[in-house]
Amino acid sequence: MTARWVVDEVAPARDIDVIWQPISLQFKNEIGEDHERYPAYHASHRMLRV
């Protein structure tokens, strides 16, 4: 299943609204500042604020 399929086919057929909510992997994976990948997670999280 793809996101486009849900938006283009399913939502109109079932009369539903699709609401996108980005999630930071930093919080999902519980990445702290001491984790080796913290700089990458932090940079990607900052991009969501554009």
PDB file of N, CA, C and O in Angstrom:
ATOM      1  N   MET A   1       0.846  -1.178   0.000  1.00  0.00           N
ATOM      2  CA  MET A   1       0.000   0.000   0.000  1.00  0.00           C
ATOM      3  C   MET A   1       0.887   1.235   0.000  1.00  0.00           C
ATOM      4  O   MET A   1       1.858   1.311   0.752  1.00  0.00           O
ATOM      5  N   THR A   2       0.563   2.159  -0.811  1.00  0.00           N
ATOM      6  CA  THR A   2       1.324   3.403  -0.855  1.00  0.00           C
ATOM      7  C   THR A   2       0.472   4.559  -0.364  1.00  0.00           C
ATOM      8  O   THR A   2      -0.758   4.492  -0.359  1.00  0.00           O
ATOM      9  N   ALA A   3       1.141   5.607   0.044  1.00  0.00           N
ATOM     10  CA  ALA A   3       0.440   6.794   0.532  1.00  0.00           C
ATOM     11  C   ALA A   3      -0.402   7.419  -0.574  1.00  0.00           C
ATOM     12  O   ALA A   3      -1.508   7.894  -0.315  1.00  0.00           O
ATOM     13  N   ARG A   4       0.111   7.423  -1.804  1.00  0.00           N
ATOM     14  CA  ARG A   4      -0.653   8.010  -2.907  1.00  0.00           C
ATOM     15  C   ARG A   4      -1.950   7.244  -3.145  1.00  0.00           C
ATOM     16  O   ARG A   4      -2.983   7.849  -3.432  1.00  0.00           O
ATOM     17  N   TRP A   5      -1.906   5.933  -3.029  1.00  0.00           N
ATOM     18  CA  TRP A   5      -3.098   5.116  -3.220  1.00  0.00           C
ATOM     19  C   TRP A   5      -4.158   5.475  -2.184  1.00  0.00           C
ATOM     20  O   TRP A   5      -5.340   5.584  -2.509  1.00  0.00           O
ATOM     21  N   VAL A   6      -3.733   5.657  -0.950  1.00  0.00           N
ATOM     22  CA  VAL A   6      -4.681   6.029   0.104  1.00  0.00           C
ATOM     23  C   VAL A   6      -5.300   7.385  -0.198  1.00  0.00           C
ATOM     24  O   VAL A   6      -6.514   7.557  -0.080  1.00  0.00           O
ATOM     25  N   VAL A   7      -4.476   8.341  -0.586  1.00  0.00           N
ATOM     26  CA  VAL A   7      -4.967   9.698  -0.848  1.00  0.00           C
ATOM     27  C   VAL A   7      -5.834   9.746  -2.105  1.00  0.00           C
ATOM     28  O   VAL A   7      -6.898  10.366  -2.101  1.00  0.00           O
ATOM     29  N   ASP A   8      -5.390   9.099  -3.175  1.00  0.00           N
ATOM     30  CA  ASP A   8      -6.080   9.204  -4.463  1.00  0.00           C
ATOM     31  C   ASP A   8      -7.290   8.282  -4.604  1.00  0.00           C
ATOM     32  O   ASP A   8      -8.276   8.657  -5.238  1.00  0.00           O
ATOM     33  N   GLU A   9      -7.233   7.109  -4.035  1.00  0.00           N
ATOM     34  CA  GLU A   9      -8.287   6.116  -4.246  1.00  0.00           C
ATOM     35  C   GLU A   9      -9.164   5.879  -3.019  1.00  0.00           C
ATOM     36  O   GLU A   9     -10.391   5.929  -3.107  1.00  0.00           O
ATOM     37  N   VAL A  10      -8.548   5.627  -1.905  1.00  0.00           N
ATOM     38  CA  VAL A  10      -9.304   5.227  -0.717  1.00  0.00           C
ATOM     39  C   VAL A  10     -10.040   6.397  -0.076  1.00  0.00           C
ATOM     40  O   VAL A  10     -11.229   6.292   0.226  1.00  0.00           O
ATOM     41  N   ALA A  11      -9.350   7.502   0.132  1.00  0.00           N
ATOM     42  CA  ALA A  11      -9.963   8.643   0.826  1.00  0.00           C
ATOM     43  C   ALA A  11     -11.240   9.132   0.141  1.00  0.00           C
ATOM     44  O   ALA A  11     -12.252   9.306   0.820  1.00  0.00           O
ATOM     45  N   PRO A  12     -11.236   9.360  -1.168  1.00  0.00           N
ATOM     46  CA  PRO A  12     -12.482   9.812  -1.804  1.00  0.00           C
ATOM     47  C   PRO A  12     -13.591   8.751  -1.760  1.00  0.00           C
ATOM     48  O   PRO A  12     -14.763   9.086  -1.588  1.00  0.00           O
ATOM     49  N   ALA A  13     -13.224   7.488  -1.912  1.00  0.00           N
ATOM     50  CA  ALA A  13     -14.223   6.421  -1.933  1.00  0.00           C
ATOM     51  C   ALA A  13     -14.874   6.221  -0.569  1.00  0.00           C
ATOM     52  O   ALA A  13     -16.047   5.855  -0.483  1.00  0.00           O
ATOM     53  N   ARG A  14     -14.121   6.458   0.484  1.00  0.00           N
ATOM     54  CA  ARG A  14     -14.639   6.237   1.840  1.00  0.00           C
ATOM     55  C   ARG A  14     -14.972   7.525   2.565  1.00  0.00           C
ATOM     56  O   ARG A  14     -15.355   7.503   3.735  1.00  0.00           O
ATOM     57  N   ASP A  15     -14.830   8.648   1.878  1.00  0.00           N
ATOM     58  CA  ASP A  15     -15.137   9.961   2.442  1.00  0.00           C
ATOM     59  C   ASP A  15     -14.364  10.210   3.742  1.00  0.00           C
ATOM     60  O   ASP A  15     -14.947  10.527   4.779  1.00  0.00           O
ATOM     61  N   ILE A  16     -13.043  10.058   3.660  1.00  0.00           N
ATOM     62  CA  ILE A  16     -12.188  10.324   4.820  1.00  0.00           C
ATOM     63  C   ILE A  16     -11.171  11.405   4.467  1.00  0.00           C
ATOM     64  O   ILE A  16     -10.848  11.614   3.297  1.00  0.00           O
ATOM     65  N   ASP A  17     -10.680  12.077   5.482  1.00  0.00           N
ATOM     66  CA  ASP A  17      -9.631  13.077   5.319  1.00  0.00           C
ATOM     67  C   ASP A  17      -8.307  12.477   5.763  1.00  0.00           C
ATOM     68  O   ASP A  17      -8.225  11.860   6.825  1.00  0.00           O
ATOM     69  N   VAL A  18      -7.286  12.655   4.963  1.00  0.00           N
ATOM     70  CA  VAL A  18      -5.947  12.184   5.306  1.00  0.00           C
ATOM     71  C   VAL A  18      -5.175  13.359   5.879  1.00  0.00           C
ATOM     72  O   VAL A  18      -5.067  14.412   5.250  1.00  0.00           O
ATOM     73  N   ILE A  19      -4.640  13.171   7.076  1.00  0.00           N
ATOM     74  CA  ILE A  19      -3.854  14.204   7.750  1.00  0.00           C
ATOM     75  C   ILE A  19      -2.450  13.645   7.967  1.00  0.00           C
ATOM     76  O   ILE A  19      -2.273  12.625   8.634  1.00  0.00           O
ATOM     77  N   TRP A  20      -1.458  14.324   7.398  1.00  0.00           N
ATOM     78  CA  TRP A  20      -0.075  13.872   7.528  1.00  0.00           C
ATOM     79  C   TRP A  20       0.535  14.461   8.788  1.00  0.00           C
ATOM     80  O   TRP A  20       0.401  15.657   9.046  1.00  0.00           O
ATOM     81  N   GLN A  21       1.200  13.631   9.569  1.00  0.00           N
ATOM     82  CA  GLN A  21       1.888  14.080  10.768  1.00  0.00           C
ATOM     83  C   GLN A  21       3.290  13.469  10.785  1.00  0.00           C
ATOM     84  O   GLN A  21       3.453  12.295  11.115  1.00  0.00           O
ATOM     85  N   PRO A  22       4.294  14.262  10.431  1.00  0.00           N
ATOM     86  CA  PRO A  22       5.656  13.720  10.449  1.00  0.00           C
ATOM     87  C   PRO A  22       6.074  13.367  11.867  1.00  0.00           C
ATOM     88  O   PRO A  22       5.652  14.007  12.830  1.00  0.00           O
ATOM     89  N   ILE A  23       6.898  12.356  11.982  1.00  0.00           N
ATOM     90  CA  ILE A  23       7.393  11.941  13.290  1.00  0.00           C
ATOM     91  C   ILE A  23       8.912  11.890  13.232  1.00  0.00           C
ATOM     92  O   ILE A  23       9.498  11.438  12.248  1.00  0.00           O
ATOM     93  N   SER A  24       9.519  12.347  14.273  1.00  0.00           N
ATOM     94  CA  SER A  24      10.969  12.339  14.349  1.00  0.00           C
ATOM     95  C   SER A  24      11.448  10.969  14.822  1.00  0.00           C
ATOM     96  O   SER A  24      10.995  10.469  15.851  1.00  0.00           O
ATOM     97  N   LEU A  25      12.363  10.366  14.068  1.00  0.00           N
ATOM     98  CA  LEU A  25      12.924   9.085  14.491  1.00  0.00           C
ATOM     99  C   LEU A  25      13.721   9.220  15.781  1.00  0.00           C
ATOM    100  O   LEU A  25      13.930   8.240  16.495  1.00  0.00           O
ATOM    101  N   GLN A  26      14.161  10.429  16.073  1.00  0.00           N
ATOM    102  CA  GLN A  26      14.876  10.660  17.326  1.00  0.00           C
ATOM    103  C   GLN A  26      13.987  10.292  18.510  1.00  0.00           C
ATOM    104  O   GLN A  26      14.447   9.664  19.463  1.00  0.00           O
ATOM    105  N   PHE A  27      12.730  10.677  18.453  1.00  0.00           N
ATOM    106  CA  PHE A  27      11.817  10.376  19.553  1.00  0.00           C
ATOM    107  C   PHE A  27      11.303   8.945  19.480  1.00  0.00           C
ATOM    108  O   PHE A  27      11.185   8.276  20.507  1.00  0.00           O
ATOM    109  N   LYS A  28      10.999   8.471  18.284  1.00  0.00           N
ATOM    110  CA  LYS A  28      10.509   7.104  18.121  1.00  0.00           C
ATOM    111  C   LYS A  28      11.539   6.093  18.608  1.00  0.00           C
ATOM    112  O   LYS A  28      11.196   5.133  19.298  1.00  0.00           O
ATOM    113  N   ASN A  29      12.791   6.311  18.251  1.00  0.00           N
ATOM    114  CA  ASN A  29      13.857   5.374  18.607  1.00  0.00           C
ATOM    115  C   ASN A  29      14.560   5.734  19.906  1.00  0.00           C
ATOM    116  O   ASN A  29      15.524   5.076  20.296  1.00  0.00           O
ATOM    117  N   GLU A  30      14.079   6.777  20.578  1.00  0.00           N
ATOM    118  CA  GLU A  30      14.648   7.231  21.846  1.00  0.00           C
ATOM    119  C   GLU A  30      16.151   7.478  21.734  1.00  0.00           C
ATOM    120  O   GLU A  30      16.946   6.935  22.502  1.00  0.00           O
ATOM    121  N   ILE A  31      16.521   8.311  20.757  1.00  0.00           N
ATOM    122  CA  ILE A  31      17.919   8.645  20.521  1.00  0.00           C
ATOM    123  C   ILE A  31      18.294   9.843  21.381  1.00  0.00           C
ATOM    124  O   ILE A  31      17.702  10.915  21.259  1.00  0.00           O
ATOM    125  N   GLY A  32      19.278   9.655  22.246  1.00  0.00           N
ATOM    126  CA  GLY A  32      19.750  10.743  23.091  1.00  0.00           C
ATOM    127  C   GLY A  32      20.974  11.415  22.494  1.00  0.00           C
ATOM    128  O   GLY A  32      21.512  10.963  21.483  1.00  0.00           O
ATOM    129  N   GLU A  33      21.408  12.495  23.126  1.00  0.00           N
ATOM    130  CA  GLU A  33      22.552  13.252  22.610  1.00  0.00           C
ATOM    131  C   GLU A  33      23.841  12.441  22.599  1.00  0.00           C
ATOM    132  O   GLU A  33      24.771  12.779  21.867  1.00  0.00           O
ATOM    133  N   ASP A  34      23.916  11.386  23.389  1.00  0.00           N
ATOM    134  CA  ASP A  34      25.129  10.570  23.446  1.00  0.00           C
ATOM    135  C   ASP A  34      25.153   9.464  22.381  1.00  0.00           C
ATOM    136  O   ASP A  34      26.149   8.750  22.263  1.00  0.00           O
ATOM    137  N   HIS A  35      24.082   9.314  21.613  1.00  0.00           N
ATOM    138  CA  HIS A  35      24.007   8.279  20.579  1.00  0.00           C
ATOM    139  C   HIS A  35      24.849   8.689  19.373  1.00  0.00           C
ATOM    140  O   HIS A  35      24.923   9.873  19.042  1.00  0.00           O
ATOM    141  N   GLU A  36      25.483   7.719  18.718  1.00  0.00           N
ATOM    142  CA  GLU A  36      26.367   8.007  17.579  1.00  0.00           C
ATOM    143  C   GLU A  36      25.636   8.650  16.402  1.00  0.00           C
ATOM    144  O   GLU A  36      26.253   9.373  15.620  1.00  0.00           O
ATOM    145  N   ARG A  37      24.360   8.406  16.263  1.00  0.00           N
ATOM    146  CA  ARG A  37      23.597   8.966  15.143  1.00  0.00           C
ATOM    147  C   ARG A  37      22.840  10.242  15.510  1.00  0.00           C
ATOM    148  O   ARG A  37      22.059  10.745  14.702  1.00  0.00           O
ATOM    149  N   TYR A  38      23.053  10.760  16.686  1.00  0.00           N
ATOM    150  CA  TYR A  38      22.331  11.955  17.118  1.00  0.00           C
ATOM    151  C   TYR A  38      22.482  13.130  16.147  1.00  0.00           C
ATOM    152  O   TYR A  38      21.479  13.774  15.842  1.00  0.00           O
ATOM    153  N   PRO A  39      23.679  13.442  15.647  1.00  0.00           N
ATOM    154  CA  PRO A  39      23.796  14.579  14.720  1.00  0.00           C
ATOM    155  C   PRO A  39      22.901  14.431  13.476  1.00  0.00           C
ATOM    156  O   PRO A  39      22.305  15.411  13.027  1.00  0.00           O
ATOM    157  N   ALA A  40      22.805  13.238  12.928  1.00  0.00           N
ATOM    158  CA  ALA A  40      21.958  13.019  11.746  1.00  0.00           C
ATOM    159  C   ALA A  40      20.478  13.161  12.096  1.00  0.00           C
ATOM    160  O   ALA A  40      19.719  13.780  11.352  1.00  0.00           O
ATOM    161  N   TYR A  41      20.075  12.595  13.215  1.00  0.00           N
ATOM    162  CA  TYR A  41      18.679  12.722  13.640  1.00  0.00           C
ATOM    163  C   TYR A  41      18.337  14.182  13.910  1.00  0.00           C
ATOM    164  O   TYR A  41      17.269  14.659  13.527  1.00  0.00           O
ATOM    165  N   HIS A  42      19.233  14.874  14.560  1.00  0.00           N
ATOM    166  CA  HIS A  42      19.001  16.277  14.896  1.00  0.00           C
ATOM    167  C   HIS A  42      18.871  17.122  13.622  1.00  0.00           C
ATOM    168  O   HIS A  42      17.999  17.987  13.539  1.00  0.00           O
ATOM    169  N   ALA A  43      19.730  16.876  12.640  1.00  0.00           N
ATOM    170  CA  ALA A  43      19.678  17.630  11.382  1.00  0.00           C
ATOM    171  C   ALA A  43      18.375  17.369  10.636  1.00  0.00           C
ATOM    172  O   ALA A  43      17.772  18.302  10.105  1.00  0.00           O
ATOM    173  N   SER A  44      17.936  16.118  10.590  1.00  0.00           N
ATOM    174  CA  SER A  44      16.690  15.814   9.879  1.00  0.00           C
ATOM    175  C   SER A  44      15.487  16.399  10.608  1.00  0.00           C
ATOM    176  O   SER A  44      14.521  16.809   9.965  1.00  0.00           O
ATOM    177  N   HIS A  45      15.527  16.446  11.909  1.00  0.00           N
ATOM    178  CA  HIS A  45      14.433  17.044  12.682  1.00  0.00           C
ATOM    179  C   HIS A  45      14.341  18.547  12.406  1.00  0.00           C
ATOM    180  O   HIS A  45      13.244  19.098  12.316  1.00  0.00           O
ATOM    181  N   ARG A  46      15.480  19.200  12.273  1.00  0.00           N
ATOM    182  CA  ARG A  46      15.490  20.639  11.986  1.00  0.00           C
ATOM    183  C   ARG A  46      14.863  20.935  10.629  1.00  0.00           C
ATOM    184  O   ARG A  46      14.257  21.991  10.450  1.00  0.00           O
ATOM    185  N   MET A  47      14.998  20.015   9.665  1.00  0.00           N
ATOM    186  CA  MET A  47      14.415  20.226   8.335  1.00  0.00           C
ATOM    187  C   MET A  47      12.891  20.260   8.377  1.00  0.00           C
ATOM    188  O   MET A  47      12.272  20.867   7.504  1.00  0.00           O
ATOM    189  N   LEU A  48      12.276  19.629   9.360  1.00  0.00           N
ATOM    190  CA  LEU A  48      10.818  19.638   9.468  1.00  0.00           C
ATOM    191  C   LEU A  48      10.285  21.016   9.824  1.00  0.00           C
ATOM    192  O   LEU A  48       9.099  21.287   9.635  1.00  0.00           O
ATOM    193  N   ARG A  49      11.133  21.877  10.329  1.00  0.00           N
ATOM    194  CA  ARG A  49      10.704  23.193  10.776  1.00  0.00           C
ATOM    195  C   ARG A  49      10.741  24.247   9.676  1.00  0.00           C
ATOM    196  O   ARG A  49      10.464  25.419   9.934  1.00  0.00           O
ATOM    197  N   VAL A  50      11.077  23.848   8.459  1.00  0.00           N
ATOM    198  CA  VAL A  50      11.148  24.802   7.342  1.00  0.00           C
ATOM    199  C   VAL A  50       9.762  25.263   6.962  1.00  0.00           C
ATOM    200  O   VAL A  50       9.609  26.068   6.043  1.00  0.00           O
TER     201      VAL A  50
END
